[in-house]
């Protein structure tokens, strides 16, 4: 669906197979925050172009193809984006920069609604403050592992750039070759 984009934005890029080892090591270092992440999942995300990797920042996402329950009352609709994981090697502001470029990218995709969700453990205050600083709003609750792990659902709705298109961000980019 998103394959073969040379870059996503002037700065951001999709992960490629050669990035797998570095990305998997980053998740291994953060095993306490991401105990559920499996190496097969990371590889599949890379292969399906659902993984951004730039300057030590990893974003794994999915554009839903059907309605999916993501909170106690919240359902993500077909074409909504679910930001599955974001992790960074540094705390220098690069994660915010990449996240906001990702939001802009989603606003350009003709098959994406512009609604972006994410789930985070309720106890992860650092991540929740990061999401709030970047414009996301707490909208619902969820739990995993038969109610043993509490979570929060965040959302941002990015303005669809209907008057702009991918070509305006990639001057030498012909989208018809990739869609």
Secondary structure, 3 states (H helix, E strand, C coil): CCCCCCCCCCCCCECCHHHHHHHHHHHHHCCCCCCCCCHHHHHHHHHCCCEEEECCEEEEEEECCCCEECCCCCEECCCCEEEEEEEECCCCCHHHHHHHHHHHHHHHCCCCCCEEEEEEECCCHHHHHHHHHCCCEEEEEEEECCCCEEEEEEEEECCCCCCCCHHHHCCCCCHHHCC
